[in-house]
Amino acid sequence: MHSSKIIHRLTLIGLVFFFCYSQTVDAQWEHIKNHPDVHQAFIPIIADVRNSTVQIEADKEHIALGAIIDSAGLIISKSSELEGQIRCRLSDGTIYPAKVLVRDAKHDLALLHLENTEKRRFVSIRWRNNKDPQVGSWLVTPGIGSNPLSIGIVSINSRSIPHERGFLGVQLTQAEQGPRIEVVFPDSAAHAAGLKRGDIVIGLNGDAISNRRKFMGLLARMMPAQEIKLKILREQREQEIQARLGRMEGVDALETRFGIMNSMGGELSLRRADFPLAFAHDTVLQPEQCGGPVVDMNGYVAGINIARAGRTCSYALPAEVVIQLVDKWKGKPEHQVFFQTPTDPQP
């Protein structure tokens, strides 16, 4: 191991020891992890991977992070955050427009390609090539700057994150032609999409809808942030409306002590459940800081941050899962043209 890394790790251990024994750990843990002196110790660890991290913007607003996985300018990020005209800002300050090539709803990942790069070769991330980091291991989330965005510790091994149903935000009755909307909840997905009282739903994502039970059953299988296409009757005229499902915050335990505490500290990711496999760490991230790499103490990418799920709980897709998905994308003829060929020069 490089001597400078050893020195910085020893510095880190000393800092943590000092804080842990000079203050109440439970009350000061967030302060410890986010203290500037502690962050300084992690700067060498992310020195390389930050050059493979991008800040994704839409309409000049920072919406997510991403990771460069191929020197030809291919990037992976959190799919459900990618809306509008997308641009990627690199660590050197350059900005490129980006095109979404494919989305995988199951893992909430998307593959993007940087455009107008004049055949520039980019530095890709280095994957961790063994099993998931152990519980108690330190992890670092880099941005495009020299300092870490946040640090944390693995809290739960990889597991399935259960399904959470998406919320449209309507009350329905049964009409002759199909379910009729009686109430549209304020600030809901239905309200944002322009649905109105009296609209009759006759189709969902291409499936014909004739009754309320079928409609609610299909919605129950869908997730927050998922896009749906509705066919409705409004004043006997057919219309198509697109909506993006939200979350039913009223049943998210917000009235309980746990729910109130979990919602403190900022916004949570809209899609933060229903992942086939993810490990949890106590890094405090904002939703726009998800989609990029999370690295181990050797600077290797252990996974992709996929959601801020709670006040001190973030989920990451394990490196092995993401690598398998990328290999699947590589195997599709329509995507192969974007990936670097074996004869291409390395960056």
N, C-alpha and C positions, 0 to 999 in steps of 0.2 A: 504494500500500500504506500502511496506517495506520502512523504514525510509531512508535507503541509496539511494533508487531510488528517493525519494523526494528531498534529498540534491543534487543529481546529476542533477535533472531537474531544480532546482533553479539555480544551477551553469550555466546550459545551457542557461536559460533565461537571466541571467546576461551577459553572453558572447555575446549573440545575440544582446541584447540591446546596449552593449558597441560598438560593431562593426557597428551596423546600424546607430547609432547617431554620430559616429566619422568619418564615411566615406560615400561616395556616394554609396547607396545600389545597384543600377543597375550595377555599374562598379565593385563592390567588392563582389557581392553575391557569386560567385564561391569561392572566397578566404575565405569568412565567413564560408561556409559549410565545406570546406576542411581544415580549420585551425586546427593544431594538438590539440589546447586547446579545440576546439569544439568537436572534435572526442573523446577526453578523457571523456567527459560527457556521451557518449553513450556506453562506455565499459561495464558497469553493465547490460545494456539492452540486449546485445548479449552474455553475459557470458554463458548462457545455450545453445542457439540455435547454436552457433558455433560448439558445439560438435555433432550437427546433420547435419552439413554442410560438404560436401566433395569437394575436388579439383579433377577434372577429367582430366586425361592425356592420350594422345595417342602418341605413339612413343616418350615418355619422354617430350612431349610438352603439356603445360597447354592449354586445349581447352574449358573448361566450368566449371561451378560449379554444384553441385547437392544437393538434400535434402533427408535425410534418412526419409522414411515414415513408416517403419516397423522395429521392433527390429530384425527381421530375416535377415536384410541386404538388404532391397529393397530401391531403390533410384529412384527419378525422376529427369530428366534434360531436357535440350533443345535438341531435337532429331537431328536437322539438323547439329549440330556441332559434332556429335558422329561418327567418322570414324576411322578405323584402330584398333589396339590392345589397348583396353581400360583398364586403371587402375584408381583406386580411392585412393587418399591420404586423411587420416583423420586428425583431429586436434591433435591427439597424435603422428602423424608422421608415423603411420603404413600405408602400401600400400597393397591393394588387387586387383587382377584382377577382372574385371566385365564383365558380359554377358548381352547384350541387349535382353530382353524378348519380348518386344512389342513396336511398334512405332505408334503414333497417328499423322498423317500428318495434320489433321484439326487444332490441337492446338500446333503442333510442340513440342510435349512432348514424352519422351521415359521412359520406365520402365526398370531399370537395377537390376541385382542381384549380390551382392558381392560373389566371389568364394573363396574357400580354407580358410574359416574363422574359421574352427574347432568349429562350432556351437556357436561362440561368439554372445552375444546379444548386440545390438547397441541402442543408444539413438535416438529416433525418434522425429521429430519436433512436436510442439504443435500448432495446427491450431487456428486461430482467429475464434470464433464461432458465430459472428454476421455479420452484413452487412459490405460492403467495407469501408475502412477508408475514412473519409470525405475529401473533397478538403481543402487543407491547413494543413492537418495532417502531422506530421513528420514520416519518414520511415528510416529504417537503413538496409543496405545490409552488412551482415557478410561474412567473408571468414573463413578460418580455423585458422587464428591467433587471438590474443586477441583484436586487434584494428579493428574497422569497416573498410570495404573497401571504403565505401562512404555513405553519407547521403543525403536526399532530402525531398521534400514535394510533396504530392499528388496535381496534377495540373488539371486533368480531370477525371471525374467519368467513371466507366466502360461503354464501348460502343463497337460496332463492328468496327474493323480496316479493311478498304476496301481492296479488292483484288489488288495485284500488279503482273503483268504478268512476268513470267520468260523469260530470254533472252538466246537463243541458240547462235546467232552470225553468221548467214549465210545470203547470198542473193541467191534467188532461181529463176530458170526459169522452164518451163514445158517441160519435155521430154516424150517420148511415154510410158515409164514404170512408170513414177512418177516424183515428183519434183527433179530437178537437181541442185546441189550446184555449183554456179558460183563464189562466194566469201566467204572465211572464214576470219572473222575479227580477227586481232591479239589479243592475251590475252583474247579471249572469251571462253565460255564453249565448243564451237565446236572445237576451236583450241586445247584446253587441252585434248579433247577426241580423237583427231587424225583424225577428218573429213578432207576431201580434196576436192579441186575443181574437179568436174567431178563425184563425188559420187551421186548416185540416191537413194533417200529415198523411200523404199517400205513398211516400217512398223514402227509403234510407239507404244510401250507398248502392243504389241500383236494385235493391230488393223492394218489391211491392209491399205496402203496409195497408192492412184493412182493419186492424183492431189494436187497441191500446196495449193489450198483453204482449203481442208480438213486438211492438215498438219498444216497450220498456225492457223486454228480454234482450233484444239486440243491443240497446244502449248499455245494459249492465255489463256486457262483455268488453266495452270500450274504456279507454283510459283518459285521464286528464291530459290536455294538450293535443289530443287526437283530432284531426280534421274530419268532419263528416259532411256529406252532401244530402240535403233534404229536398224532397219534392213535396210541395204543398199546394193546396187549393185556397186561394184568397179571392173572395167574391166570385167564385166559380171559375176563376182563371188559374191555370197551372203556372207555378213559378219554381225555380230552383234556387235554393239558398245554401250557402256554405257556412258552417259554424265550427268553432274550435272549442271543444269541451273544456269545462273548467273543473273546479273541485267543490264539493258540497261542504263548505267550511262549517256550516251549522251542526254537522254530525262529526266534526273532526276534533271533538273533545275540547273545544275552545273554552267552554264554560268551566272545565275542570282545572284544578291547580296544575296538573301536568300539561294540559293543553295550553294554558296561559304562559307557562314557563317556556314551553317548546317554541312558541311563536315570538318570543323576545329575541332581540339581537338582529332583527332584520328579516327580509323576505326569504321565504323558502322556495325551492324549485317547484314549478307547477307540476311537472312529471317527476315524481320522486318515489315511485313504487313500480311493481310488476316487472322486475328484472329477473331473468333466468338464474343469474349468478352474480353476486357482488359482495365485496367485503366492506366493512364499515370502519371509519376512522374518525377521531374526534376533532379533526381540523375544522376550523370555522371558515366557511366559504360563503360568498354571495352567489346567487344563481348565475350571474354573468362571469363568475370565475370557474364555472364547471365546463367540461368539454375538453380540457387539456390534460397534460400528463401529471401524474403524481410519482415521485421518485423515491428510491430507497437511499440509504446512507452512502452507497457507492456511486450514486448518480445514474443508476439504471431505472428505466420506467417500469414501475410495478403494476401500473394500471392507468385507466382513464377516469378522471373524476366525472361522475355522471349525474350527481344530484346532491343538493343540500337538502337533507331530509329532516333536520331538526336543529335546535339551537346549537348543539355541539355534536352533530352527527352528519357525516357526509358519506355517500356511497361511491365506490369506484369499481368499474368493471375490471376484472383481473387481466393481466397482460396476455395470458394464454387464450382467454376467450376472444379478445380483440384480434390477436394474431390469426386465429382460425377464421374469423369473419373476414379479415383483410385477404387472406389466401383464397377464400371463396369468391370475393370480388375479383381478384386477379384472374380467376379461372374463366370469367365471363368474357367472351370475345369483344363485346362492346366496350369493355373497360381496359383490356390489355394494351390498347394504343396509348393510354395515359401513363402506364407504369414504365419505369426504367427497364430497358432490356439488359441482359447480362453483359453486353459489350459496351454499354455506356460507361464513360469515365466516372469514377467516384468523386464526390465533392471534396 
